[in-house]
Amino acid sequence: MRKLSEVEELGLGQGAPFHVTETILNKNIMDCNQSMRRLLKESGLVDMDHLSAGEKVVMSVQFADGSETQMSLYRANGRGDKRVWFSRLKDYSKAGDMMALVYEKGQLVVKNLTTGAFVCLVYFSSNAPINLVNGGVI
């Protein structure tokens, strides 16, 4: 997995990051990395270590815009690799994007850290108040 940019780090919070590759987009499948497995276990949703080979768990999750999608977690037959699949991931990412699985307010949310995170820096050069559009003052 590639290193997160500073902007992506800000959007991550306590989430579990994953790097979208061309293979993931084409095959719609990826390894369920340690960060994801820990998040799922600590949130009390799924303990991937207790899934038998071939066993699958499907659950509803949301993309950051609130649209519902499906996440499938399973243990592969054979070596027992832990895998995850997100329905419609292609609609919300492209190869090279950094995404995150986040547990917020009792809901799993899939965020695109590359295109969905932003930073607004304001530099003050005087002590004069700044009037905001909504009537507030900083």
FENHUNOR-V912571 format. One record per backbone hydrogen bond with DSSP energy under -1.0 kcal/mol. NH is the residue of the N-H (numbers start at 1). CO is the residue of the C=O. E is the energy in kcal/mol with one decimal. If there is no record, write none. Layout:
{{NH;CO;E} {NH;CO;E}}
This chain:
{{9;5;-2.4} {10;6;-1.7} {11;7;-1.4} {12;8;-1.2} {13;9;-1.1} {15;12;-2.1} {16;101;-2.9} {18;99;-2.5} {20;97;-2.8} {25;21;-2.0} {26;22;-2.4} {27;23;-2.9} {28;24;-1.7} {30;84;-1.7} {32;82;-2.8} {33;31;-1.1} {37;33;-2.6} {38;34;-2.5} {39;35;-2.3} {40;36;-2.7} {41;37;-2.2} {42;38;-3.2} {43;39;-1.8} {44;41;-1.4} {45;40;-2.0} {46;40;-1.2} {50;47;-2.1} {51;48;-1.2} {54;75;-3.6} {55;52;-2.4} {57;73;-3.2} {59;71;-2.6} {61;69;-2.5} {62;108;-2.2} {63;67;-2.5} {64;110;-1.6} {66;63;-2.7} {69;61;-2.6} {71;59;-2.8} {72;85;-2.7} {73;57;-3.2} {74;83;-2.0} {75;55;-1.8} {76;81;-3.2} {83;74;-3.1} {84;30;-2.6} {85;72;-1.8} {87;70;-2.8} {89;86;-1.2} {91;88;-1.2} {92;89;-1.4} {96;20;-3.3} {97;94;-2.2} {99;18;-3.2} {100;111;-2.2} {101;16;-2.3} {102;109;-3.1} {104;107;-2.9} {107;104;-1.7} {109;102;-3.3} {110;62;-3.1} {111;100;-2.9} {113;98;-1.9} {114;98;-1.3} {116;112;-1.9} {132;136;-3.3} {135;132;-1.7} {138;130;-2.5}}
